Amino acid sequence: GIDRKLFGDILVDEKRAQIFVNRDFIPLFQGGIRKIGRLPVSLEERPFTDRILSKIDYREREILVSSFRLDALLSSALKLSRNQTSQLIEKKSVQVNYHLVEKSDYQVAVGDLISVRKFGRLKVVKDNGQTKKDKKKLIVRLLLSK
């Protein structure tokens, strides 16, 4: 019954799972969660340095974009129409560097990490210059989920 927006990343390994929450919500989580699904769970606060270090799998792709606008980049990287990416942004499903972005014309930069709910994450790795038709060539790293 806890809204997914109240907590951050979920990290999992063979023996345990970790969730990241704002300090204000720790009592809510510790006092209110006894089961996840049908499995009993116990929650304990741990320092950030004890986080699970997971291996990140990714695939790099070169994409062509007309500009560094967020909607153009997402459209090319996720193979969606600009209208579909604009709708994702309007529905508040897109974050850049962990901050919610609500404008399709937001200018993305090399090094930015973009999270799109239900599509995953991607990182703009490198600007490879321009094509003869003035399109920008970018290398993006698509983070693969397990």
N, CA and C atoms as an extended XYZ file, in Angstrom:
438
Properties=species:S:1:pos:R:3:atomname:S:1:resname:S:1:resid:I:1 pbc="F F F"
N         0.787       -1.198        0.000 N   GLY     1
C         0.000        0.000        0.000 CA  GLY     1
C         0.836        1.272        0.000 C   GLY     1
N         2.171        1.150       -0.127 N   ILE     2
C         3.034        2.335       -0.130 CA  ILE     2
C         3.258        2.774       -1.575 C   ILE     2
N         3.044        4.049       -1.821 N   ASP     3
C         3.222        4.604       -3.162 CA  ASP     3
C         4.676        4.474       -3.580 C   ASP     3
N         4.926        3.987       -4.783 N   ARG     4
C         6.276        3.766       -5.294 CA  ARG     4
C         7.089        5.055       -5.342 C   ARG     4
N         6.441        6.195       -5.404 N   LYS     5
C         7.145        7.474       -5.470 CA  LYS     5
C         7.824        7.851       -4.154 C   LYS     5
N         7.502        7.130       -3.061 N   LEU     6
C         8.075        7.462       -1.756 CA  LEU     6
C         9.493        6.942       -1.567 C   LEU     6
N         9.942        6.035       -2.433 N   PHE     7
C        11.286        5.507       -2.234 CA  PHE     7
C        12.030        5.462       -3.556 C   PHE     7
N        13.338        5.308       -3.444 N   GLY     8
C        14.208        5.371       -4.618 CA  GLY     8
C        14.571        4.008       -5.152 C   GLY     8
N        15.841        3.845       -5.465 N   ASP     9
C        16.314        2.607       -6.082 CA  ASP     9
C        16.096        1.395       -5.189 C   ASP     9
N        15.944        0.255       -5.831 N   ILE    10
C        15.865       -1.033       -5.154 CA  ILE    10
C        17.031       -1.859       -5.686 C   ILE    10
N        17.916       -2.280       -4.798 N   LEU    11
C        19.058       -3.098       -5.189 CA  LEU    11
C        18.866       -4.496       -4.633 C   LEU    11
N        19.221       -5.502       -5.435 N   VAL    12
C        18.989       -6.891       -5.032 CA  VAL    12
C        20.245       -7.705       -5.318 C   VAL    12
N        20.587       -8.603       -4.383 N   ASP    13
C        21.593       -9.619       -4.672 CA  ASP    13
C        21.006      -10.969       -4.278 C   ASP    13
N        21.819      -11.997       -4.181 N   GLU    14
C        21.311      -13.348       -3.918 CA  GLU    14
C        20.668      -13.496       -2.536 C   GLU    14
N        21.122      -12.703       -1.567 N   LYS    15
C        20.685      -12.903       -0.188 CA  LYS    15
C        19.769      -11.827        0.368 C   LYS    15
N        19.762      -10.648       -0.239 N   ARG    16
C        19.020       -9.540        0.361 CA  ARG    16
C        18.607       -8.525       -0.689 C   ARG    16
N        17.782       -7.610       -0.247 N   ALA    17
C        17.362       -6.496       -1.098 CA  ALA    17
C        17.495       -5.223       -0.279 C   ALA    17
N        17.762       -4.121       -0.950 N   GLN    18
C        17.872       -2.831       -0.282 CA  GLN    18
C        16.998       -1.824       -1.010 C   GLN    18
N        16.361       -0.967       -0.227 N   ILE    19
C        15.607        0.142       -0.795 CA  ILE    19
C        16.157        1.431       -0.212 C   ILE    19
N        16.146        2.473       -1.014 N   PHE    20
C        16.634        3.771       -0.565 CA  PHE    20
C        15.432        4.672       -0.336 C   PHE    20
N        15.364        5.215        0.879 N   VAL    21
C        14.244        6.089        1.222 CA  VAL    21
C        14.765        7.352        1.888 C   VAL    21
N        13.978        8.391        1.812 N   ASN    22
C        14.262        9.629        2.520 CA  ASN    22
C        14.175        9.345        4.019 C   ASN    22
N        15.050        9.965        4.787 N   ARG    23
C        15.067        9.738        6.243 CA  ARG    23
C        13.694        9.941        6.886 C   ARG    23
N        12.906       10.863        6.355 N   ASP    24
C        11.585       11.143        6.931 CA  ASP    24
C        10.652        9.935        6.857 C   ASP    24
N        10.914        9.021        5.923 N   PHE    25
C        10.023        7.882        5.721 CA  PHE    25
C        10.500        6.603        6.401 C   PHE    25
N        11.659        6.634        7.057 N   ILE    26
C        12.181        5.420        7.701 CA  ILE    26
C        11.192        4.848        8.711 C   ILE    26
N        10.598        5.659        9.612 N   PRO    27
C         9.631        5.069       10.558 CA  PRO    27
C         8.424        4.433        9.857 C   PRO    27
N         7.974        5.038        8.786 N   LEU    28
C         6.845        4.481        8.034 CA  LEU    28
C         7.183        3.096        7.497 C   LEU    28
N         8.370        2.966        6.926 N   PHE    29
C         8.774        1.684        6.359 CA  PHE    29
C         9.027        0.651        7.450 C   PHE    29
N         9.771        1.024        8.483 N   GLN    30
C        10.093        0.062        9.539 CA  GLN    30
C         8.862       -0.340       10.347 C   GLN    30
N         7.943        0.580       10.544 N   GLY    31
C         6.759        0.276       11.337 CA  GLY    31
C         5.638       -0.368       10.554 C   GLY    31
N         5.641       -0.194        9.239 N   GLY    32
C         4.486       -0.633        8.471 CA  GLY    32
C         4.689       -1.816        7.558 C   GLY    32
N         5.910       -2.234        7.330 N   ILE    33
C         6.134       -3.330        6.383 CA  ILE    33
C         6.575       -4.581        7.140 C   ILE    33
N         5.740       -5.589        7.090 N   ARG    34
C         6.048       -6.883        7.707 CA  ARG    34
C         6.122       -7.994        6.658 C   ARG    34
N         5.440       -7.772        5.530 N   LYS    35
C         5.433       -8.757        4.448 CA  LYS    35
C         5.534       -8.042        3.112 C   LYS    35
N         6.188       -8.679        2.176 N   ILE    36
C         6.168       -8.244        0.785 CA  ILE    36
C         5.650       -9.439        0.013 C   ILE    36
N         4.459       -9.263       -0.553 N   GLY    37
C         3.770      -10.414       -1.134 CA  GLY    37
C         3.366      -11.315        0.018 C   GLY    37
N         3.801      -12.566       -0.046 N   ARG    38
C         3.507      -13.519        1.035 CA  ARG    38
C         4.717      -13.790        1.918 C   ARG    38
N         5.835      -13.149        1.600 N   LEU    39
C         7.066      -13.405        2.336 CA  LEU    39
C         7.238      -12.435        3.502 C   LEU    39
N         7.565      -12.965        4.668 N   PRO    40
C         7.847      -12.071        5.789 CA  PRO    40
C         9.195      -11.376        5.569 C   PRO    40
N         9.276      -10.109        5.964 N   VAL    41
C        10.519       -9.353        5.817 CA  VAL    41
C        10.800       -8.582        7.105 C   VAL    41
N        12.068       -8.291        7.304 N   SER    42
C        12.454       -7.387        8.389 CA  SER    42
C        13.318       -6.300        7.767 C   SER    42
N        13.080       -5.061        8.198 N   LEU    43
C        13.805       -3.930        7.647 CA  LEU    43
C        14.704       -3.333        8.721 C   LEU    43
N        15.896       -2.959        8.305 N   GLU    44
C        16.800       -2.282        9.218 CA  GLU    44
C        17.517       -1.172        8.474 C   GLU    44
N        17.790       -0.099        9.192 N   GLU    45
C        18.496        1.035        8.609 CA  GLU    45
C        19.981        0.695        8.540 C   GLU    45
N        20.582        0.969        7.380 N   ARG    46
C        22.007        0.713        7.175 CA  ARG    46
C        22.651        1.958        6.592 C   ARG    46
N        23.944        2.164        6.856 N   PRO    47
C        24.612        3.325        6.242 CA  PRO    47
C        24.753        3.126        4.733 C   PRO    47
N        24.816        4.233        4.030 N   PHE    48
C        24.920        4.186        2.571 CA  PHE    48
C        26.145        3.399        2.117 C   PHE    48
N        27.198        3.397        2.918 N   THR    49
C        28.425        2.682        2.546 CA  THR    49
C        28.220        1.172        2.525 C   THR    49
N        27.153        0.658        3.142 N   ASP    50
C        26.856       -0.779        3.138 CA  ASP    50
C        25.938       -1.189        1.989 C   ASP    50
N        25.781       -0.317        1.010 N   ARG    51
C        24.859       -0.627       -0.086 CA  ARG    51
C        25.382       -1.799       -0.918 C   ARG    51
N        24.460       -2.477       -1.554 N   ILE    52
C        24.808       -3.558       -2.471 CA  ILE    52
C        25.446       -2.936       -3.703 C   ILE    52
N        26.593       -3.427       -4.072 N   LEU    53
C        27.256       -2.950       -5.285 CA  LEU    53
C        26.899       -3.920       -6.400 C   LEU    53
N        26.065       -3.470       -7.292 N   SER    54
C        25.620       -4.352       -8.367 CA  SER    54
C        26.391       -4.059       -9.647 C   SER    54
N        26.594       -5.101      -10.406 N   LYS    55
C        27.242       -4.946      -11.695 CA  LYS    55
C        26.217       -4.364      -12.656 C   LYS    55
N        26.594       -3.308      -13.336 N   ILE    56
C        25.673       -2.646      -14.255 CA  ILE    56
C        25.951       -3.126      -15.672 C   ILE    56
N        24.940       -3.716      -16.292 N   ASP    57
C        25.057       -4.140      -17.681 CA  ASP    57
C        24.480       -3.043      -18.568 C   ASP    57
N        25.127       -2.791      -19.671 N   TYR    58
C        24.642       -1.768      -20.571 CA  TYR    58
C        24.982       -2.120      -22.012 C   TYR    58
N        24.319       -1.426      -22.906 N   ARG    59
C        24.569       -1.569      -24.340 CA  ARG    59
C        24.760       -0.161      -24.886 C   ARG    59
N        25.822        0.035      -25.632 N   GLU    60
C        26.061        1.349      -26.230 CA  GLU    60
C        25.524        1.368      -27.651 C   GLU    60
N        24.950        2.517      -28.008 N   ARG    61
C        24.426        2.715      -29.364 CA  ARG    61
C        24.756        4.109      -29.828 C   ARG    61
N        24.970        4.241      -31.124 N   GLU    62
C        25.100        5.580      -31.693 CA  GLU    62
C        23.734        5.966      -32.234 C   GLU    62
N        23.288        7.152      -31.876 N   ILE    63
C        22.003        7.637      -32.356 CA  ILE    63
C        22.202        8.982      -33.043 C   ILE    63
N        21.266        9.323      -33.901 N   LEU    64
C        21.260       10.617      -34.575 CA  LEU    64
C        20.092       11.420      -34.032 C   LEU    64
N        20.356       12.667      -33.661 N   VAL    65
C        19.301       13.540      -33.159 CA  VAL    65
C        19.394       14.883      -33.864 C   VAL    65
N        18.258       15.533      -33.984 N   SER    66
C        18.237       16.849      -34.622 CA  SER    66
C        18.720       17.936      -33.676 C   SER    66
N        18.570       17.697      -32.351 N   SER    67
C        19.012       18.674      -31.351 CA  SER    67
C        19.216       17.956      -30.035 C   SER    67
N        19.684       18.682      -29.047 N   PHE    68
C        19.878       18.117      -27.718 CA  PHE    68
C        18.625       18.230      -26.856 C   PHE    68
N        17.473       18.463      -27.481 N   ARG    69
C        16.212       18.492      -26.743 CA  ARG    69
C        15.924       17.106      -26.171 C   ARG    69
N        15.360       17.089      -24.978 N   LEU    70
C        15.069       15.834      -24.303 CA  LEU    70
C        14.140       14.946      -25.122 C   LEU    70
N        13.079       15.518      -25.680 N   ASP    71
C        12.133       14.696      -26.439 CA  ASP    71
C        12.769       14.100      -27.694 C   ASP    71
N        13.650       14.842      -28.347 N   ALA    72
C        14.321       14.336      -29.549 CA  ALA    72
C        15.274       13.196      -29.202 C   ALA    72
N        16.008       13.362      -28.122 N   LEU    73
C        16.955       12.338      -27.716 CA  LEU    73
C        16.237       11.056      -27.299 C   LEU    73
N        15.189       11.193      -26.483 N   LEU    74
C        14.439       10.015      -26.050 CA  LEU    74
C        13.773        9.311      -27.224 C   LEU    74
N        13.257       10.091      -28.142 N   SER    75
C        12.613        9.518      -29.313 CA  SER    75
C        13.583        8.624      -30.092 C   SER    75
N        14.774        9.116      -30.309 N   SER    76
C        15.763        8.355      -31.054 CA  SER    76
C        16.297        7.169      -30.259 C   SER    76
N        16.602        7.370      -28.997 N   ALA    77
C        17.199        6.317      -28.171 CA  ALA    77
C        16.213        5.190      -27.858 C   ALA    77
N        14.956        5.533      -27.602 N   LEU    78
C        13.958        4.534      -27.213 CA  LEU    78
C        13.097        4.060      -28.376 C   LEU    78
N        13.344        4.634      -29.556 N   LYS    79
C        12.577        4.291      -30.763 CA  LYS    79
C        11.083        4.534      -30.561 C   LYS    79
N        10.777        5.744      -30.097 N   LEU    80
C         9.399        6.186      -29.909 CA  LEU    80
C         9.189        7.442      -30.737 C   LEU    80
N         7.936        7.806      -30.946 N   SER    81
C         7.665        9.065      -31.645 CA  SER    81
C         7.910       10.231      -30.699 C   SER    81
N         8.113       11.421      -31.254 N   ARG    82
C         8.300       12.606      -30.411 CA  ARG    82
C         7.052       12.864      -29.573 C   ARG    82
N         5.873       12.573      -30.146 N   ASN    83
C         4.623       12.743      -29.405 CA  ASN    83
C         4.587       11.814      -28.188 C   ASN    83
N         5.007       10.557      -28.368 N   GLN    84
C         5.020        9.610      -27.250 CA  GLN    84
C         5.992       10.062      -26.158 C   GLN    84
N         7.164       10.539      -26.549 N   THR    85
C         8.126       10.985      -25.542 CA  THR    85
C         7.627       12.245      -24.839 C   THR    85
N         6.957       13.123      -25.558 N   SER    86
C         6.380       14.322      -24.938 CA  SER    86
C         5.316       13.940      -23.908 C   SER    86
N         4.529       12.925      -24.219 N   GLN    87
C         3.517       12.459      -23.265 CA  GLN    87
C         4.149       11.876      -22.011 C   GLN    87
N         5.258       11.133      -22.180 N   LEU    88
C         5.968       10.600      -21.012 CA  LEU    88
C         6.469       11.732      -20.117 C   LEU    88
N         6.979       12.780      -20.739 N   ILE    89
C         7.484       13.927      -19.983 CA  ILE    89
C         6.335       14.635      -19.263 C   ILE    89
N         5.210       14.824      -19.962 N   GLU    90
C         4.041       15.474      -19.358 CA  GLU    90
C         3.483       14.669      -18.185 C   GLU    90
N         3.576       13.342      -18.268 N   LYS    91
C         3.075       12.472      -17.197 CA  LYS    91
C         4.053       12.355      -16.039 C   LYS    91
N         5.125       13.142      -16.087 N   LYS    92
C         6.136       13.160      -15.029 CA  LYS    92
C         6.816       11.810      -14.860 C   LYS    92
N         7.122       11.169      -15.977 N   SER    93
C         7.787        9.870      -15.967 CA  SER    93
C         9.267        9.965      -16.313 C   SER    93
N         9.790       11.177      -16.475 N   VAL    94
C        11.171       11.345      -16.921 CA  VAL    94
C        11.962       12.177      -15.912 C   VAL    94
N        13.138       11.667      -15.572 N   GLN    95
C        14.054       12.405      -14.707 CA  GLN    95
C        15.403       12.520      -15.410 C   GLN    95
N        16.058       13.650      -15.219 N   VAL    96
C        17.412       13.844      -15.711 CA  VAL    96
C        18.282       14.116      -14.501 C   VAL    96
N        19.297       13.297      -14.340 N   ASN    97
C        20.182       13.390      -13.171 CA  ASN    97
C        19.392       13.412      -11.862 C   ASN    97
N        18.401       12.534      -11.774 N   TYR    98
C        17.563       12.325      -10.591 CA  TYR    98
C        16.625       13.483      -10.277 C   TYR    98
N        16.435       14.393      -11.216 N   HIS    99
C        15.497       15.504      -11.028 CA  HIS    99
C        14.395       15.406      -12.074 C   HIS    99
N        13.169       15.569      -11.628 N   LEU   100
C        12.017       15.513      -12.515 CA  LEU   100
C        12.091       16.632      -13.546 C   LEU   100
N        11.874       16.279      -14.809 N   VAL   101
C        11.857       17.268      -15.887 CA  VAL   101
C        10.457       17.271      -16.481 C   VAL   101
N         9.888       18.478      -16.627 N   GLU   102
C         8.513       18.581      -17.107 CA  GLU   102
C         8.403       19.292      -18.444 C   GLU   102
N         9.528       19.623      -19.071 N   LYS   103
C         9.493       20.325      -20.355 CA  LYS   103
C        10.206       19.518      -21.425 C   LYS   103
N         9.526       19.337      -22.546 N   SER   104
C        10.090       18.563      -23.653 CA  SER   104
C        11.321       19.212      -24.260 C   SER   104
N        11.428       20.541      -24.146 N   ASP   105
C        12.549       21.240      -24.762 CA  ASP   105
C        13.761       21.357      -23.829 C   ASP   105
N        13.756       20.620      -22.722 N   TYR   106
C        14.903       20.606      -21.813 CA  TYR   106
C        16.154       20.200      -22.601 C   TYR   106
N        17.249       20.925      -22.406 N   GLN   107
C        18.488       20.660      -23.130 CA  GLN   107
C        19.352       19.661      -22.362 C   GLN   107
N        19.592       18.523      -22.984 N   VAL   108
C        20.388       17.451      -22.401 CA  VAL   108
C        21.862       17.707      -22.721 C   VAL   108
N        22.740       17.278      -21.834 N   ALA   109
C        24.177       17.444      -22.042 CA  ALA   109
C        24.877       16.092      -21.963 C   ALA   109
N        26.078       16.020      -22.517 N   VAL   110
C        26.879       14.811      -22.412 CA  VAL   110
C        27.145       14.550      -20.938 C   VAL   110
N        26.961       13.309      -20.511 N   GLY   111
C        27.141       12.936      -19.112 CA  GLY   111
C        25.847       12.835      -18.340 C   GLY   111
N        24.740       13.336      -18.891 N   ASP   112
C        23.454       13.279      -18.199 CA  ASP   112
C        22.929       11.847      -18.132 C   ASP   112
N        22.333       11.507      -16.987 N   LEU   113
C        21.670       10.231      -16.780 CA  LEU   113
C        20.170       10.490      -16.850 C   LEU   113
N        19.497        9.790      -17.744 N   ILE   114
C        18.069        9.996      -17.969 CA  ILE   114
C        17.327        8.734      -17.563 C   ILE   114
N        16.356        8.875      -16.676 N   SER   115
C        15.527        7.761      -16.235 CA  SER   115
C        14.123        7.954      -16.776 C   SER   115
N        13.594        6.912      -17.383 N   VAL   116
C        12.238        6.960      -17.926 CA  VAL   116
C        11.457        5.794      -17.327 C   VAL   116
N        10.451        6.123      -16.526 N   ARG   117
C         9.662        5.083      -15.879 CA  ARG   117
C         9.104        4.114      -16.912 C   ARG   117
N         9.295        2.835      -16.647 N   LYS   118
C         8.870        1.701      -17.464 CA  LYS   118
C         9.751        1.468      -18.701 C   LYS   118
N        10.765        2.318      -18.913 N   PHE   119
C        11.673        2.128      -20.045 CA  PHE   119
C        13.117        1.945      -19.598 C   PHE   119
N        13.448        2.332      -18.379 N   GLY   120
C        14.806        2.172      -17.888 CA  GLY   120
C        15.590        3.468      -17.902 C   GLY   120
N        16.908        3.309      -17.960 N   ARG   121
C        17.809        4.459      -17.891 CA  ARG   121
C        18.741        4.470      -19.087 C   ARG   121
N        19.185        5.666      -19.406 N   LEU   122
C        20.217        5.804      -20.418 CA  LEU   122
C        21.116        6.959      -20.041 C   LEU   122
N        22.338        6.881      -20.525 N   LYS   123
C        23.312        7.931      -20.241 CA  LYS   123
C        23.893        8.401      -21.553 C   LYS   123
N        23.984        9.718      -21.704 N   VAL   124
C        24.604       10.301      -22.888 CA  VAL   124
C        26.107       10.274      -22.637 C   VAL   124
N        26.821        9.465      -23.409 N   VAL   125
C        28.229        9.211      -23.141 CA  VAL   125
C        29.154       10.142      -23.921 C   VAL   125
N        28.840       10.361      -25.212 N   LYS   126
C        29.792       11.093      -26.044 CA  LYS   126
C        29.081       11.785      -27.195 C   LYS   126
N        29.579       12.959      -27.549 N   ASP   127
C        29.126       13.688      -28.729 CA  ASP   127
C        30.121       13.376      -29.844 C   ASP   127
N        29.646       12.715      -30.892 N   ASN   128
C        30.518       12.312      -32.001 CA  ASN   128
C        30.447       13.268      -33.183 C   ASN   128
N        30.107       14.502      -32.949 N   GLY   129
C        30.082       15.483      -34.029 CA  GLY   129
C        28.771       15.494      -34.785 C   GLY   129
N        28.836       15.940      -36.061 N   GLN   130
C        27.631       16.096      -36.863 CA  GLN   130
C        27.750       15.344      -38.181 C   GLN   130
N        26.574       15.042      -38.736 N   THR   131
C        26.523       14.439      -40.062 CA  THR   131
C        26.512       15.561      -41.095 C   THR   131
N        26.540       15.193      -42.363 N   LYS   132
C        26.494       16.184      -43.438 CA  LYS   132
C        25.168       16.946      -43.450 C   LYS   132
N        24.130       16.306      -42.898 N   LYS   133
C        22.806       16.956      -42.861 CA  LYS   133
C        22.554       17.630      -41.508 C   LYS   133
N        23.599       17.970      -40.792 N   ASP   134
C        23.545       18.680      -39.513 CA  ASP   134
C        22.826       17.939      -38.382 C   ASP   134
N        22.761       16.617      -38.467 N   LYS   135
C        22.258       15.834      -37.337 CA  LYS   135
C        23.425       15.613      -36.382 C   LYS   135
N        23.123       15.533      -35.105 N   LYS   136
C        24.158       15.291      -34.116 CA  LYS   136
C        24.287       13.794      -33.877 C   LYS   136
N        25.527       13.303      -33.849 N   LYS   137
C        25.793       11.892      -33.578 CA  LYS   137
C        26.176       11.760      -32.107 C   LYS   137
N        25.400       10.980      -31.374 N   LEU   138
C        25.657       10.782      -29.953 CA  LEU   138
C        25.831        9.296      -29.649 C   LEU   138
N        26.687        9.013      -28.688 N   ILE   139
C        26.781        7.653      -28.150 CA  ILE   139
C        25.993        7.656      -26.838 C   ILE   139
N        25.015        6.754      -26.754 N   VAL   140
C        24.248        6.620      -25.529 CA  VAL   140
C        24.459        5.212      -24.983 C   VAL   140
N        24.430        5.130      -23.672 N   ARG   141
C        24.585        3.858      -22.987 CA  ARG   141
C        23.231        3.506      -22.388 C   ARG   141
N        22.607        2.443      -22.899 N   LEU   142
C        21.310        1.994      -22.400 CA  LEU   142
C        21.566        0.992      -21.284 C   LEU   142
N        21.117        1.306      -20.092 N   LEU   143
C        21.311        0.423      -18.953 CA  LEU   143
C        20.277       -0.686      -19.001 C   LEU   143
N        20.744       -1.908      -18.964 N   LEU   144
C        19.863       -3.065      -19.087 CA  LEU   144
C        19.428       -3.544      -17.721 C   LEU   144
N        18.152       -3.842      -17.581 N   SER   145
C        17.657       -4.372      -16.317 CA  SER   145
C        17.869       -5.883      -16.307 C   SER   145
N        17.846       -6.448      -15.104 N   LYS   146
C        18.095       -7.888      -14.960 CA  LYS   146
C        16.871       -8.680      -15.333 C   LYS   146
